């Protein structure tokens, strides 16, 4: 974060591009830490299968972004093993109805291929198999 801020201060005219960040699983904690500890500001924040606890204070993330997206699925059991994660249940009502906040349920998404296959879904690799057959 310090390097990014230094570049933005050194080249203010050149640093006008929007900054979008995506936090997948534990990467959501990295973004949370940057936005709450360093007051980092991003145009769009997307959290996918986030391992952030549902009772976390999201005010800094909402205030420091133009749009704050949380993609979650109740089939994402990885987000529940360690924490009561928002990747499994989405944002609580306290945070949902705010401007710029998008709490998006994606019902048929798992945290990993392993979760999907153990739930009875097949992972098709026809493209990979066709390429290996060509050799």
C-alpha positions as CSV (number, residue, x, y, z in Angstrom):
1,X,0.0,0.0,0.0
2,X,2.8,2.4,0.8
3,X,4.3,1.9,-2.7
4,X,0.9,2.5,-4.3
5,X,0.4,5.7,-2.3
6,X,3.9,6.9,-3.1
7,X,3.4,6.4,-6.8
8,X,0.0,8.1,-6.7
9,X,1.6,11.1,-4.9
10,X,4.6,11.2,-7.1
11,X,2.6,11.0,-10.4
12,X,-0.9,12.4,-9.6
13,X,-1.7,13.1,-13.2
14,X,-0.7,9.7,-14.4
15,X,-2.5,7.9,-11.6
16,X,-6.1,8.6,-12.6
17,X,-7.0,5.1,-13.6
18,X,-9.6,3.3,-11.5
19,X,-8.4,0.6,-9.2
20,X,-10.4,-2.6,-8.9
21,X,-9.6,-5.4,-6.5
22,X,-10.8,-8.9,-6.3
23,X,-10.5,-10.9,-3.1
24,X,-11.0,-14.7,-3.4
25,X,-11.3,-16.7,-0.2
26,X,-8.5,-15.5,2.2
27,X,-7.6,-12.7,-0.2
28,X,-10.7,-10.9,1.2
29,X,-8.8,-10.6,4.4
30,X,-5.9,-8.9,2.6
31,X,-8.3,-6.3,1.1
32,X,-10.1,-5.8,4.4
33,X,-6.7,-5.2,6.2
34,X,-5.6,-2.7,3.5
35,X,-8.9,-0.8,3.7
36,X,-9.3,-0.7,7.4
37,X,-5.6,-0.3,8.5
38,X,-4.2,1.8,5.7
39,X,-7.5,3.5,4.7
40,X,-6.9,2.3,1.1
41,X,-9.5,3.4,-1.4
42,X,-10.6,1.4,-4.4
43,X,-13.2,2.0,-7.1
44,X,-14.6,-1.5,-7.0
45,X,-14.2,-4.2,-4.4
46,X,-15.3,-7.8,-5.3
47,X,-15.2,-10.5,-2.7
48,X,-15.7,-14.1,-3.9
49,X,-16.1,-16.9,-1.4
50,X,-14.8,-14.5,1.2
51,X,-13.5,-16.0,4.5
52,X,-14.4,-12.8,6.4
53,X,-16.5,-13.4,9.5
54,X,-20.1,-12.2,9.1
55,X,-19.9,-9.9,12.1
56,X,-17.0,-7.9,10.8
57,X,-17.4,-4.1,10.6
58,X,-17.6,-3.4,6.8
59,X,-18.1,0.4,7.1
60,X,-14.5,1.2,6.0
61,X,-14.8,-1.1,3.0
62,X,-18.1,0.5,2.0
63,X,-17.0,4.0,2.6
64,X,-13.6,3.6,0.8
65,X,-15.1,2.1,-2.4
66,X,-17.5,3.2,-5.1
67,X,-19.0,-0.3,-5.3
68,X,-18.7,-3.2,-2.9
69,X,-19.7,-6.6,-4.2
70,X,-20.0,-9.8,-2.2
71,X,-20.6,-13.0,-4.2
72,X,-21.7,-15.9,-1.9
73,X,-23.2,-19.4,-2.0
74,X,-24.7,-21.6,0.7
75,X,-22.8,-24.4,-1.1
76,X,-19.5,-22.8,-0.2
77,X,-18.7,-24.9,2.9
78,X,-15.1,-23.7,2.9
79,X,-16.2,-20.4,4.2
80,X,-17.8,-22.0,7.3
81,X,-15.0,-24.3,8.5
82,X,-13.0,-21.6,10.3
83,X,-15.3,-18.6,10.4
84,X,-19.0,-17.9,10.0
85,X,-18.1,-16.5,6.6
86,X,-19.9,-14.1,4.3
87,X,-18.8,-16.4,1.4
88,X,-21.4,-18.9,2.7
89,X,-24.2,-16.6,3.8
90,X,-23.6,-13.2,2.3
91,X,-23.7,-9.9,4.2
92,X,-26.0,-9.5,7.2
93,X,-29.0,-7.2,6.8
94,X,-27.1,-4.4,8.6
95,X,-24.8,-4.0,5.5
96,X,-27.0,-5.1,2.6
97,X,-29.3,-2.1,2.0
98,X,-26.6,0.6,1.5
99,X,-25.9,2.5,-1.6
100,X,-23.1,0.9,-3.6
101,X,-23.4,-2.4,-1.8
102,X,-24.2,-5.5,-3.8
103,X,-24.8,-8.8,-2.0
104,X,-25.0,-11.3,-4.8
105,X,-26.2,-14.9,-4.3
106,X,-24.8,-17.4,-6.8
107,X,-26.5,-20.7,-5.8
108,X,-24.6,-23.3,-7.8
109,X,-21.0,-22.2,-7.1
110,X,-18.6,-24.0,-4.8
111,X,-15.4,-22.8,-3.3
112,X,-13.3,-25.3,-5.3
113,X,-13.6,-28.1,-7.9
114,X,-13.3,-30.6,-5.1
115,X,-16.4,-29.4,-3.4
116,X,-18.4,-29.6,-6.6
117,X,-17.2,-33.1,-7.5
118,X,-17.9,-34.4,-4.0
119,X,-21.4,-33.0,-4.3
120,X,-22.0,-35.1,-7.3
121,X,-21.2,-32.7,-10.1
122,X,-18.7,-33.7,-12.9
123,X,-15.8,-31.6,-13.9
124,X,-15.4,-31.9,-17.7
125,X,-12.0,-31.5,-19.2
126,X,-12.6,-32.3,-22.9
127,X,-10.4,-29.4,-24.0
128,X,-7.5,-30.5,-21.9
129,X,-8.0,-34.2,-22.9
130,X,-8.2,-33.2,-26.6
131,X,-4.9,-31.3,-26.4
132,X,-3.1,-34.2,-24.6
133,X,-4.4,-36.6,-27.3
134,X,-2.8,-34.4,-30.0
135,X,0.7,-35.0,-28.6
